[in-house]
Structure formats: C-alpha cells, structure tokens
Amino acid sequence: MGDHRRVYGSEPDEGQGPDPGRAYVELVGGPLDGMLVYITGWAAADIADGAALITEAGAFDPGGRALYEPLADGAPTRWEWAGDTS
C-alpha cells in the first residue's frame, strides 16, 4: 500500500503522493496539516528556516501564507505550523 498523502502544490484531483527517491517534509498543524513539501535540492539552511506557504485556508484567506518551521525536537522530516501571515 502506497503513501496517499498529498504533496503541497499538487492539484487535489491529481492523486499525487510522494515519489520514491525524493525528499519531503510533513507539515504538522495549521491549514496544511498532513501535506508534504518536496525539498529535494533545497539547501540545508533553507530547510532549517522552514517556509511561508501560500494557502487559501489560513487566517488571511486566498493569497495568505501559512508559516511552517522545523519541529523543536529536531525531527528533520517534519515542520510545525507557526502561524499565518499576509
């Protein structure tokens, strides 16, 4: 049985799960909870910074961003929601 979680940026009807051999982080909490972000090729410093991801489901409606950062426990494959911004 494959991984059926959706990759951030893919269309809901694509049914796109993670591709083998690629690196992802899982988003924890917030409007994008459970989604995966494709990070293959990202610099280590960029991964350590997290990301501000565009979402239509956050506090600032369409075009707002959900802020995600690495978990405090140092889990390298998970980012935690840190709030929303415009």
PDB file of N, CA, C and O in Angstrom:
ATOM      1  N   MET A   1       0.848  -1.174   0.000  1.00  0.00           N
ATOM      2  CA  MET A   1       0.000   0.000   0.000  1.00  0.00           C
ATOM      3  C   MET A   1       0.893   1.238   0.000  1.00  0.00           C
ATOM      4  O   MET A   1       1.803   1.332   0.824  1.00  0.00           O
ATOM      5  N   GLY A   2       0.654   2.194  -0.910  1.00  0.00           N
ATOM      6  CA  GLY A   2       1.478   3.383  -1.039  1.00  0.00           C
ATOM      7  C   GLY A   2       1.069   4.494  -0.100  1.00  0.00           C
ATOM      8  O   GLY A   2       0.072   4.395   0.615  1.00  0.00           O
ATOM      9  N   ASP A   3       1.852   5.546  -0.116  1.00  0.00           N
ATOM     10  CA  ASP A   3       1.598   6.722   0.695  1.00  0.00           C
ATOM     11  C   ASP A   3       0.625   7.613  -0.076  1.00  0.00           C
ATOM     12  O   ASP A   3       0.918   8.022  -1.199  1.00  0.00           O
ATOM     13  N   HIS A   4      -0.522   7.913   0.515  1.00  0.00           N
ATOM     14  CA  HIS A   4      -1.562   8.659  -0.188  1.00  0.00           C
ATOM     15  C   HIS A   4      -1.661  10.110   0.262  1.00  0.00           C
ATOM     16  O   HIS A   4      -2.626  10.791  -0.084  1.00  0.00           O
ATOM     17  N   ARG A   5      -0.692  10.595   1.019  1.00  0.00           N
ATOM     18  CA  ARG A   5      -0.726  11.992   1.420  1.00  0.00           C
ATOM     19  C   ARG A   5      -0.457  12.872   0.210  1.00  0.00           C
ATOM     20  O   ARG A   5       0.270  12.484  -0.704  1.00  0.00           O
ATOM     21  N   ARG A   6      -1.047  14.053   0.213  1.00  0.00           N
ATOM     22  CA  ARG A   6      -0.919  14.970  -0.912  1.00  0.00           C
ATOM     23  C   ARG A   6       0.324  15.832  -0.766  1.00  0.00           C
ATOM     24  O   ARG A   6       0.678  16.254   0.335  1.00  0.00           O
ATOM     25  N   VAL A   7       0.973  16.083  -1.876  1.00  0.00           N
ATOM     26  CA  VAL A   7       2.154  16.925  -1.929  1.00  0.00           C
ATOM     27  C   VAL A   7       1.703  18.362  -2.160  1.00  0.00           C
ATOM     28  O   VAL A   7       0.901  18.627  -3.055  1.00  0.00           O
ATOM     29  N   TYR A   8       2.218  19.291  -1.354  1.00  0.00           N
ATOM     30  CA  TYR A   8       1.889  20.707  -1.482  1.00  0.00           C
ATOM     31  C   TYR A   8       2.156  21.157  -2.919  1.00  0.00           C
ATOM     32  O   TYR A   8       3.209  20.868  -3.488  1.00  0.00           O
ATOM     33  N   GLY A   9       1.193  21.862  -3.488  1.00  0.00           N
ATOM     34  CA  GLY A   9       1.322  22.353  -4.861  1.00  0.00           C
ATOM     35  C   GLY A   9       0.695  21.453  -5.894  1.00  0.00           C
ATOM     36  O   GLY A   9       0.516  21.873  -7.037  1.00  0.00           O
ATOM     37  N   SER A  10       0.352  20.221  -5.534  1.00  0.00           N
ATOM     38  CA  SER A  10      -0.317  19.341  -6.495  1.00  0.00           C
ATOM     39  C   SER A  10      -1.820  19.606  -6.444  1.00  0.00           C
ATOM     40  O   SER A  10      -2.337  20.069  -5.427  1.00  0.00           O
ATOM     41  N   GLU A  11      -2.498  19.322  -7.504  1.00  0.00           N
ATOM     42  CA  GLU A  11      -3.940  19.503  -7.572  1.00  0.00           C
ATOM     43  C   GLU A  11      -4.628  18.361  -6.833  1.00  0.00           C
ATOM     44  O   GLU A  11      -4.172  17.220  -6.899  1.00  0.00           O
ATOM     45  N   PRO A  12      -5.727  18.656  -6.127  1.00  0.00           N
ATOM     46  CA  PRO A  12      -6.406  17.592  -5.365  1.00  0.00           C
ATOM     47  C   PRO A  12      -6.835  16.401  -6.212  1.00  0.00           C
ATOM     48  O   PRO A  12      -6.832  15.270  -5.727  1.00  0.00           O
ATOM     49  N   ASP A  13      -7.203  16.634  -7.467  1.00  0.00           N
ATOM     50  CA  ASP A  13      -7.665  15.529  -8.304  1.00  0.00           C
ATOM     51  C   ASP A  13      -6.527  14.770  -8.976  1.00  0.00           C
ATOM     52  O   ASP A  13      -6.770  13.786  -9.675  1.00  0.00           O
ATOM     53  N   GLU A  14      -5.282  15.216  -8.774  1.00  0.00           N
ATOM     54  CA  GLU A  14      -4.134  14.511  -9.352  1.00  0.00           C
ATOM     55  C   GLU A  14      -3.835  13.216  -8.616  1.00  0.00           C
ATOM     56  O   GLU A  14      -3.277  12.281  -9.190  1.00  0.00           O
ATOM     57  N   GLY A  15      -4.213  13.163  -7.328  1.00  0.00           N
ATOM     58  CA  GLY A  15      -3.909  11.973  -6.542  1.00  0.00           C
ATOM     59  C   GLY A  15      -2.415  11.774  -6.355  1.00  0.00           C
ATOM     60  O   GLY A  15      -1.962  10.648  -6.148  1.00  0.00           O
ATOM     61  N   GLN A  16      -1.650  12.840  -6.424  1.00  0.00           N
ATOM     62  CA  GLN A  16      -0.200  12.748  -6.336  1.00  0.00           C
ATOM     63  C   GLN A  16       0.264  12.521  -4.913  1.00  0.00           C
ATOM     64  O   GLN A  16       0.023  13.344  -4.030  1.00  0.00           O
ATOM     65  N   GLY A  17       0.917  11.425  -4.701  1.00  0.00           N
ATOM     66  CA  GLY A  17       1.581  11.155  -3.438  1.00  0.00           C
ATOM     67  C   GLY A  17       3.062  11.392  -3.639  1.00  0.00           C
ATOM     68  O   GLY A  17       3.488  11.812  -4.715  1.00  0.00           O
ATOM     69  N   PRO A  18       3.835  11.129  -2.629  1.00  0.00           N
ATOM     70  CA  PRO A  18       5.276  11.323  -2.763  1.00  0.00           C
ATOM     71  C   PRO A  18       5.898  10.343  -3.759  1.00  0.00           C
ATOM     72  O   PRO A  18       5.470   9.195  -3.872  1.00  0.00           O
ATOM     73  N   ASP A  19       6.899  10.814  -4.466  1.00  0.00           N
ATOM     74  CA  ASP A  19       7.628   9.969  -5.411  1.00  0.00           C
ATOM     75  C   ASP A  19       8.815   9.324  -4.710  1.00  0.00           C
ATOM     76  O   ASP A  19       9.492   9.981  -3.920  1.00  0.00           O
ATOM     77  N   PRO A  20       9.077   8.060  -4.983  1.00  0.00           N
ATOM     78  CA  PRO A  20      10.231   7.387  -4.387  1.00  0.00           C
ATOM     79  C   PRO A  20      11.529   8.114  -4.749  1.00  0.00           C
ATOM     80  O   PRO A  20      11.675   8.634  -5.855  1.00  0.00           O
ATOM     81  N   GLY A  21      12.450   8.141  -3.816  1.00  0.00           N
ATOM     82  CA  GLY A  21      13.756   8.727  -4.066  1.00  0.00           C
ATOM     83  C   GLY A  21      13.810  10.240  -3.922  1.00  0.00           C
ATOM     84  O   GLY A  21      14.856  10.841  -4.166  1.00  0.00           O
ATOM     85  N   ARG A  22      12.711  10.865  -3.533  1.00  0.00           N
ATOM     86  CA  ARG A  22      12.679  12.316  -3.331  1.00  0.00           C
ATOM     87  C   ARG A  22      12.494  12.608  -1.848  1.00  0.00           C
ATOM     88  O   ARG A  22      11.908  11.813  -1.113  1.00  0.00           O
ATOM     89  N   ALA A  23      13.005  13.764  -1.416  1.00  0.00           N
ATOM     90  CA  ALA A  23      12.917  14.145  -0.008  1.00  0.00           C
ATOM     91  C   ALA A  23      11.728  15.073   0.217  1.00  0.00           C
ATOM     92  O   ALA A  23      11.462  15.973  -0.581  1.00  0.00           O
ATOM     93  N   TYR A  24      11.022  14.837   1.313  1.00  0.00           N
ATOM     94  CA  TYR A  24       9.862  15.630   1.682  1.00  0.00           C
ATOM     95  C   TYR A  24       9.908  15.924   3.176  1.00  0.00           C
ATOM     96  O   TYR A  24      10.549  15.210   3.947  1.00  0.00           O
ATOM     97  N   VAL A  25       9.210  16.996   3.571  1.00  0.00           N
ATOM     98  CA  VAL A  25       8.912  17.217   4.976  1.00  0.00           C
ATOM     99  C   VAL A  25       7.391  17.184   5.111  1.00  0.00           C
ATOM    100  O   VAL A  25       6.666  17.603   4.210  1.00  0.00           O
ATOM    101  N   GLU A  26       6.925  16.681   6.247  1.00  0.00           N
ATOM    102  CA  GLU A  26       5.495  16.635   6.534  1.00  0.00           C
ATOM    103  C   GLU A  26       5.117  17.875   7.323  1.00  0.00           C
ATOM    104  O   GLU A  26       5.829  18.262   8.250  1.00  0.00           O
ATOM    105  N   LEU A  27       3.997  18.506   6.964  1.00  0.00           N
ATOM    106  CA  LEU A  27       3.504  19.676   7.668  1.00  0.00           C
ATOM    107  C   LEU A  27       2.602  19.220   8.810  1.00  0.00           C
ATOM    108  O   LEU A  27       1.724  18.378   8.622  1.00  0.00           O
ATOM    109  N   VAL A  28       2.829  19.788  10.001  1.00  0.00           N
ATOM    110  CA  VAL A  28       2.106  19.386  11.200  1.00  0.00           C
ATOM    111  C   VAL A  28       1.330  20.584  11.740  1.00  0.00           C
ATOM    112  O   VAL A  28       1.923  21.611  12.067  1.00  0.00           O
ATOM    113  N   GLY A  29       0.012  20.457  11.834  1.00  0.00           N
ATOM    114  CA  GLY A  29      -0.836  21.520  12.353  1.00  0.00           C
ATOM    115  C   GLY A  29      -1.167  22.550  11.290  1.00  0.00           C
ATOM    116  O   GLY A  29      -0.665  22.483  10.168  1.00  0.00           O
ATOM    117  N   GLY A  30      -2.013  23.499  11.649  1.00  0.00           N
ATOM    118  CA  GLY A  30      -2.364  24.583  10.747  1.00  0.00           C
ATOM    119  C   GLY A  30      -3.173  24.148   9.546  1.00  0.00           C
ATOM    120  O   GLY A  30      -3.641  23.011   9.481  1.00  0.00           O
ATOM    121  N   PRO A  31      -3.338  25.058   8.589  1.00  0.00           N
ATOM    122  CA  PRO A  31      -4.218  24.793   7.450  1.00  0.00           C
ATOM    123  C   PRO A  31      -3.702  23.746   6.462  1.00  0.00           C
ATOM    124  O   PRO A  31      -4.474  23.226   5.656  1.00  0.00           O
ATOM    125  N   LEU A  32      -2.429  23.438   6.514  1.00  0.00           N
ATOM    126  CA  LEU A  32      -1.862  22.465   5.566  1.00  0.00           C
ATOM    127  C   LEU A  32      -1.458  21.155   6.251  1.00  0.00           C
ATOM    128  O   LEU A  32      -0.656  20.388   5.718  1.00  0.00           O
ATOM    129  N   ASP A  33      -2.016  20.912   7.426  1.00  0.00           N
ATOM    130  CA  ASP A  33      -1.682  19.731   8.221  1.00  0.00           C
ATOM    131  C   ASP A  33      -1.739  18.452   7.397  1.00  0.00           C
ATOM    132  O   ASP A  33      -2.718  18.197   6.696  1.00  0.00           O
ATOM    133  N   GLY A  34      -0.697  17.663   7.487  1.00  0.00           N
ATOM    134  CA  GLY A  34      -0.648  16.374   6.813  1.00  0.00           C
ATOM    135  C   GLY A  34      -0.092  16.405   5.403  1.00  0.00           C
ATOM    136  O   GLY A  34       0.224  15.356   4.842  1.00  0.00           O
ATOM    137  N   MET A  35       0.034  17.582   4.821  1.00  0.00           N
ATOM    138  CA  MET A  35       0.587  17.668   3.464  1.00  0.00           C
ATOM    139  C   MET A  35       2.103  17.492   3.515  1.00  0.00           C
ATOM    140  O   MET A  35       2.727  17.610   4.570  1.00  0.00           O
ATOM    141  N   LEU A  36       2.665  17.212   2.369  1.00  0.00           N
ATOM    142  CA  LEU A  36       4.109  17.047   2.227  1.00  0.00           C
ATOM    143  C   LEU A  36       4.664  18.169   1.355  1.00  0.00           C
ATOM    144  O   LEU A  36       4.019  18.599   0.399  1.00  0.00           O
ATOM    145  N   VAL A  37       5.854  18.634   1.690  1.00  0.00           N
ATOM    146  CA  VAL A  37       6.549  19.639   0.878  1.00  0.00           C
ATOM    147  C   VAL A  37       7.785  18.975   0.288  1.00  0.00           C
ATOM    148  O   VAL A  37       8.598  18.395   1.008  1.00  0.00           O
ATOM    149  N   TYR A  38       7.912  19.067  -1.011  1.00  0.00           N
ATOM    150  CA  TYR A  38       9.038  18.492  -1.755  1.00  0.00           C
ATOM    151  C   TYR A  38      10.272  19.369  -1.529  1.00  0.00           C
ATOM    152  O   TYR A  38      10.268  20.542  -1.902  1.00  0.00           O
ATOM    153  N   ILE A  39      11.329  18.812  -0.922  1.00  0.00           N
ATOM    154  CA  ILE A  39      12.521  19.599  -0.594  1.00  0.00           C
ATOM    155  C   ILE A  39      13.795  19.071  -1.246  1.00  0.00           C
ATOM    156  O   ILE A  39      14.885  19.534  -0.911  1.00  0.00           O
ATOM    157  N   THR A  40      13.688  18.131  -2.153  1.00  0.00           N
ATOM    158  CA  THR A  40      14.875  17.631  -2.829  1.00  0.00           C
ATOM    159  C   THR A  40      15.585  18.803  -3.504  1.00  0.00           C
ATOM    160  O   THR A  40      14.965  19.563  -4.248  1.00  0.00           O
ATOM    161  N   GLY A  41      16.867  18.947  -3.248  1.00  0.00           N
ATOM    162  CA  GLY A  41      17.656  20.012  -3.850  1.00  0.00           C
ATOM    163  C   GLY A  41      17.700  21.299  -3.035  1.00  0.00           C
ATOM    164  O   GLY A  41      18.452  22.212  -3.375  1.00  0.00           O
ATOM    165  N   TRP A  42      16.914  21.392  -1.971  1.00  0.00           N
ATOM    166  CA  TRP A  42      16.959  22.581  -1.127  1.00  0.00           C
ATOM    167  C   TRP A  42      18.268  22.593  -0.337  1.00  0.00           C
ATOM    168  O   TRP A  42      18.771  21.540   0.056  1.00  0.00           O
ATOM    169  N   ALA A  43      18.804  23.760  -0.112  1.00  0.00           N
ATOM    170  CA  ALA A  43      19.991  23.914   0.736  1.00  0.00           C
ATOM    171  C   ALA A  43      19.606  23.621   2.185  1.00  0.00           C
ATOM    172  O   ALA A  43      18.473  23.873   2.593  1.00  0.00           O
ATOM    173  N   ALA A  44      20.544  23.093   2.954  1.00  0.00           N
ATOM    174  CA  ALA A  44      20.292  22.767   4.363  1.00  0.00           C
ATOM    175  C   ALA A  44      19.800  23.986   5.139  1.00  0.00           C
ATOM    176  O   ALA A  44      18.922  23.863   5.993  1.00  0.00           O
ATOM    177  N   ALA A  45      20.358  25.158   4.849  1.00  0.00           N
ATOM    178  CA  ALA A  45      19.942  26.383   5.548  1.00  0.00           C
ATOM    179  C   ALA A  45      18.486  26.719   5.244  1.00  0.00           C
ATOM    180  O   ALA A  45      17.765  27.184   6.126  1.00  0.00           O
ATOM    181  N   ASP A  46      18.049  26.491   4.017  1.00  0.00           N
ATOM    182  CA  ASP A  46      16.655  26.752   3.654  1.00  0.00           C
ATOM    183  C   ASP A  46      15.710  25.784   4.356  1.00  0.00           C
ATOM    184  O   ASP A  46      14.628  26.175   4.795  1.00  0.00           O
ATOM    185  N   ILE A  47      16.110  24.543   4.460  1.00  0.00           N
ATOM    186  CA  ILE A  47      15.299  23.552   5.164  1.00  0.00           C
ATOM    187  C   ILE A  47      15.212  23.919   6.643  1.00  0.00           C
ATOM    188  O   ILE A  47      14.152  23.776   7.254  1.00  0.00           O
ATOM    189  N   ALA A  48      16.297  24.383   7.214  1.00  0.00           N
ATOM    190  CA  ALA A  48      16.322  24.777   8.623  1.00  0.00           C
ATOM    191  C   ALA A  48      15.460  26.007   8.892  1.00  0.00           C
ATOM    192  O   ALA A  48      14.983  26.200  10.010  1.00  0.00           O
ATOM    193  N   ASP A  49      15.258  26.842   7.866  1.00  0.00           N
ATOM    194  CA  ASP A  49      14.434  28.048   8.014  1.00  0.00           C
ATOM    195  C   ASP A  49      12.946  27.757   7.943  1.00  0.00           C
ATOM    196  O   ASP A  49      12.146  28.526   8.475  1.00  0.00           O
ATOM    197  N   GLY A  50      12.551  26.655   7.294  1.00  0.00           N
ATOM    198  CA  GLY A  50      11.135  26.389   7.083  1.00  0.00           C
ATOM    199  C   GLY A  50      10.637  27.172   5.887  1.00  0.00           C
ATOM    200  O   GLY A  50      11.422  27.537   5.012  1.00  0.00           O
ATOM    201  N   ALA A  51       9.331  27.434   5.840  1.00  0.00           N
ATOM    202  CA  ALA A  51       8.770  28.090   4.655  1.00  0.00           C
ATOM    203  C   ALA A  51       7.469  28.822   4.982  1.00  0.00           C
ATOM    204  O   ALA A  51       6.767  28.481   5.933  1.00  0.00           O
ATOM    205  N   ALA A  52       7.169  29.827   4.176  1.00  0.00           N
ATOM    206  CA  ALA A  52       5.889  30.534   4.205  1.00  0.00           C
ATOM    207  C   ALA A  52       5.140  30.070   2.961  1.00  0.00           C
ATOM    208  O   ALA A  52       5.464  30.493   1.851  1.00  0.00           O
ATOM    209  N   LEU A  53       4.156  29.215   3.131  1.00  0.00           N
ATOM    210  CA  LEU A  53       3.479  28.553   2.028  1.00  0.00           C
ATOM    211  C   LEU A  53       2.120  29.181   1.748  1.00  0.00           C
ATOM    212  O   LEU A  53       1.318  29.365   2.663  1.00  0.00           O
ATOM    213  N   ILE A  54       1.864  29.507   0.504  1.00  0.00           N
ATOM    214  CA  ILE A  54       0.589  30.098   0.112  1.00  0.00           C
ATOM    215  C   ILE A  54      -0.536  29.106   0.388  1.00  0.00           C
ATOM    216  O   ILE A  54      -0.441  27.922   0.067  1.00  0.00           O
ATOM    217  N   THR A  55      -1.606  29.625   0.992  1.00  0.00           N
ATOM    218  CA  THR A  55      -2.771  28.795   1.279  1.00  0.00           C
ATOM    219  C   THR A  55      -4.046  29.620   1.182  1.00  0.00           C
ATOM    220  O   THR A  55      -4.047  30.821   1.453  1.00  0.00           O
ATOM    221  N   GLU A  56      -5.109  28.972   0.800  1.00  0.00           N
ATOM    222  CA  GLU A  56      -6.415  29.627   0.761  1.00  0.00           C
ATOM    223  C   GLU A  56      -7.189  29.362   2.040  1.00  0.00           C
ATOM    224  O   GLU A  56      -8.281  29.898   2.227  1.00  0.00           O
ATOM    225  N   ALA A  57      -6.635  28.540   2.922  1.00  0.00           N
ATOM    226  CA  ALA A  57      -7.365  28.116   4.113  1.00  0.00           C
ATOM    227  C   ALA A  57      -6.890  28.790   5.393  1.00  0.00           C
ATOM    228  O   ALA A  57      -7.392  28.460   6.468  1.00  0.00           O
ATOM    229  N   GLY A  58      -5.960  29.705   5.322  1.00  0.00           N
ATOM    230  CA  GLY A  58      -5.429  30.339   6.523  1.00  0.00           C
ATOM    231  C   GLY A  58      -6.228  31.549   6.968  1.00  0.00           C
ATOM    232  O   GLY A  58      -7.303  31.827   6.435  1.00  0.00           O
ATOM    233  N   ALA A  59      -5.701  32.259   7.939  1.00  0.00           N
ATOM    234  CA  ALA A  59      -6.368  33.413   8.532  1.00  0.00           C
ATOM    235  C   ALA A  59      -6.507  34.590   7.574  1.00  0.00           C
ATOM    236  O   ALA A  59      -7.347  35.464   7.793  1.00  0.00           O
ATOM    237  N   PHE A  60      -5.703  34.627   6.521  1.00  0.00           N
ATOM    238  CA  PHE A  60      -5.712  35.754   5.596  1.00  0.00           C
ATOM    239  C   PHE A  60      -6.359  35.409   4.259  1.00  0.00           C
ATOM    240  O   PHE A  60      -6.146  36.106   3.267  1.00  0.00           O
ATOM    241  N   ASP A  61      -7.145  34.340   4.227  1.00  0.00           N
ATOM    242  CA  ASP A  61      -7.886  33.934   3.030  1.00  0.00           C
ATOM    243  C   ASP A  61      -6.956  33.680   1.849  1.00  0.00           C
ATOM    244  O   ASP A  61      -5.747  33.554   2.047  1.00  0.00           O
ATOM    245  N   PRO A  62      -7.483  33.602   0.625  1.00  0.00           N
ATOM    246  CA  PRO A  62      -6.638  33.299  -0.529  1.00  0.00           C
ATOM    247  C   PRO A  62      -5.466  34.273  -0.657  1.00  0.00           C
ATOM    248  O   PRO A  62      -5.636  35.488  -0.562  1.00  0.00           O
ATOM    249  N   GLY A  63      -4.300  33.726  -0.869  1.00  0.00           N
ATOM    250  CA  GLY A  63      -3.094  34.531  -1.014  1.00  0.00           C
ATOM    251  C   GLY A  63      -2.329  34.702   0.277  1.00  0.00           C
ATOM    252  O   GLY A  63      -1.179  35.140   0.263  1.00  0.00           O
ATOM    253  N   GLY A  64      -2.950  34.364   1.398  1.00  0.00           N
ATOM    254  CA  GLY A  64      -2.226  34.395   2.670  1.00  0.00           C
ATOM    255  C   GLY A  64      -1.207  33.262   2.715  1.00  0.00           C
ATOM    256  O   GLY A  64      -1.191  32.385   1.851  1.00  0.00           O
ATOM    257  N   ARG A  65      -0.386  33.297   3.707  1.00  0.00           N
ATOM    258  CA  ARG A  65       0.644  32.263   3.840  1.00  0.00           C
ATOM    259  C   ARG A  65       0.594  31.625   5.220  1.00  0.00           C
ATOM    260  O   ARG A  65       0.332  32.289   6.223  1.00  0.00           O
ATOM    261  N   ALA A  66       0.848  30.340   5.245  1.00  0.00           N
ATOM    262  CA  ALA A  66       0.983  29.590   6.489  1.00  0.00           C
ATOM    263  C   ALA A  66       2.480  29.410   6.733  1.00  0.00           C
ATOM    264  O   ALA A  66       3.214  28.950   5.858  1.00  0.00           O
ATOM    265  N   LEU A  67       2.914  29.777   7.922  1.00  0.00           N
ATOM    266  CA  LEU A  67       4.333  29.678   8.267  1.00  0.00           C
ATOM    267  C   LEU A  67       4.601  28.327   8.923  1.00  0.00           C
ATOM    268  O   LEU A  67       3.927  27.942   9.878  1.00  0.00           O
ATOM    269  N   TYR A  68       5.587  27.622   8.401  1.00  0.00           N
ATOM    270  CA  TYR A  68       5.989  26.331   8.958  1.00  0.00           C
ATOM    271  C   TYR A  68       7.482  26.352   9.228  1.00  0.00           C
ATOM    272  O   TYR A  68       8.261  26.885   8.438  1.00  0.00           O
ATOM    273  N   GLU A  69       7.876  25.759  10.365  1.00  0.00           N
ATOM    274  CA  GLU A  69       9.293  25.707  10.733  1.00  0.00           C
ATOM    275  C   GLU A  69       9.606  24.333  11.313  1.00  0.00           C
ATOM    276  O   GLU A  69       8.704  23.629  11.766  1.00  0.00           O
ATOM    277  N   PRO A  70      10.875  23.952  11.300  1.00  0.00           N
ATOM    278  CA  PRO A  70      11.237  22.638  11.824  1.00  0.00           C
ATOM    279  C   PRO A  70      10.759  22.465  13.265  1.00  0.00           C
ATOM    280  O   PRO A  70      10.737  23.423  14.038  1.00  0.00           O
ATOM    281  N   LEU A  71      10.386  21.263  13.611  1.00  0.00           N
ATOM    282  CA  LEU A  71       9.949  20.962  14.969  1.00  0.00           C
ATOM    283  C   LEU A  71      11.072  21.232  15.960  1.00  0.00           C
ATOM    284  O   LEU A  71      12.246  21.038  15.647  1.00  0.00           O
ATOM    285  N   ALA A  72      10.709  21.676  17.141  1.00  0.00           N
ATOM    286  CA  ALA A  72      11.689  21.979  18.189  1.00  0.00           C
ATOM    287  C   ALA A  72      12.491  20.747  18.595  1.00  0.00           C
ATOM    288  O   ALA A  72      13.623  20.871  19.062  1.00  0.00           O
ATOM    289  N   ASP A  73      11.912  19.557  18.420  1.00  0.00           N
ATOM    290  CA  ASP A  73      12.621  18.336  18.812  1.00  0.00           C
ATOM    291  C   ASP A  73      13.665  17.905  17.777  1.00  0.00           C
ATOM    292  O   ASP A  73      14.334  16.885  17.948  1.00  0.00           O
ATOM    293  N   GLY A  74      13.796  18.685  16.709  1.00  0.00           N
ATOM    294  CA  GLY A  74      14.822  18.411  15.712  1.00  0.00           C
ATOM    295  C   GLY A  74      14.449  17.351  14.691  1.00  0.00           C
ATOM    296  O   GLY A  74      15.313  16.915  13.929  1.00  0.00           O
ATOM    297  N   ALA A  75      13.193  16.919  14.646  1.00  0.00           N
ATOM    298  CA  ALA A  75      12.767  15.927  13.656  1.00  0.00           C
ATOM    299  C   ALA A  75      12.988  16.501  12.257  1.00  0.00           C
ATOM    300  O   ALA A  75      12.324  17.470  11.889  1.00  0.00           O
ATOM    301  N   PRO A  76      13.897  15.933  11.474  1.00  0.00           N
ATOM    302  CA  PRO A  76      14.256  16.534  10.189  1.00  0.00           C
ATOM    303  C   PRO A  76      13.223  16.383   9.086  1.00  0.00           C
ATOM    304  O   PRO A  76      13.355  17.001   8.029  1.00  0.00           O
ATOM    305  N   THR A  77      12.214  15.585   9.309  1.00  0.00           N
ATOM    306  CA  THR A  77      11.230  15.350   8.245  1.00  0.00           C
ATOM    307  C   THR A  77       9.865  15.950   8.556  1.00  0.00           C
ATOM    308  O   THR A  77       8.879  15.628   7.894  1.00  0.00           O
ATOM    309  N   ARG A  78       9.802  16.829   9.571  1.00  0.00           N
ATOM    310  CA  ARG A  78       8.515  17.432   9.935  1.00  0.00           C
ATOM    311  C   ARG A  78       8.688  18.913  10.254  1.00  0.00           C
ATOM    312  O   ARG A  78       9.630  19.315  10.936  1.00  0.00           O
ATOM    313  N   TRP A  79       7.752  19.713   9.744  1.00  0.00           N
ATOM    314  CA  TRP A  79       7.685  21.139  10.074  1.00  0.00           C
ATOM    315  C   TRP A  79       6.380  21.416  10.774  1.00  0.00           C
ATOM    316  O   TRP A  79       5.338  20.873  10.408  1.00  0.00           O
ATOM    317  N   GLU A  80       6.439  22.262  11.785  1.00  0.00           N
ATOM    318  CA  GLU A  80       5.276  22.616  12.596  1.00  0.00           C
ATOM    319  C   GLU A  80       4.750  23.989  12.191  1.00  0.00           C
ATOM    320  O   GLU A  80       5.515  24.898  11.871  1.00  0.00           O
ATOM    321  N   TRP A  81       3.421  24.115  12.214  1.00  0.00           N
ATOM    322  CA  TRP A  81       2.771  25.387  11.904  1.00  0.00           C
ATOM    323  C   TRP A  81       3.141  26.411  12.952  1.00  0.00           C
ATOM    324  O   TRP A  81       3.073  26.123  14.146  1.00  0.00           O
ATOM    325  N   ALA A  82       3.537  27.620  12.525  1.00  0.00           N
ATOM    326  CA  ALA A  82       3.942  28.689  13.435  1.00  0.00           C
ATOM    327  C   ALA A  82       3.014  29.892  13.345  1.00  0.00           C
ATOM    328  O   ALA A  82       3.249  30.898  14.015  1.00  0.00           O
ATOM    329  N   GLY A  83       1.962  29.810  12.529  1.00  0.00           N
ATOM    330  CA  GLY A  83       1.014  30.906  12.397  1.00  0.00           C
ATOM    331  C   GLY A  83       0.796  31.260  10.934  1.00  0.00           C
ATOM    332  O   GLY A  83       1.330  30.619  10.030  1.00  0.00           O
ATOM    333  N   ASP A  84      -0.003  32.300  10.730  1.00  0.00           N
ATOM    334  CA  ASP A  84      -0.335  32.766   9.378  1.00  0.00           C
ATOM    335  C   ASP A  84       0.148  34.196   9.193  1.00  0.00           C
ATOM    336  O   ASP A  84       0.309  34.932  10.166  1.00  0.00           O
ATOM    337  N   THR A  85       0.376  34.585   7.962  1.00  0.00           N
ATOM    338  CA  THR A  85       0.757  35.949   7.627  1.00  0.00           C
ATOM    339  C   THR A  85       0.133  36.307   6.282  1.00  0.00           C
ATOM    340  O   THR A  85      -0.286  35.438   5.517  1.00  0.00           O
ATOM    341  N   SER A  86       0.083  37.591   6.020  1.00  0.00           N
ATOM    342  CA  SER A  86      -0.488  38.024   4.738  1.00  0.00           C
ATOM    343  C   SER A  86       0.580  38.103   3.671  1.00  0.00           C
ATOM    344  O   SER A  86       0.286  38.451   2.527  1.00  0.00           O
TER     345      SER A  86
END
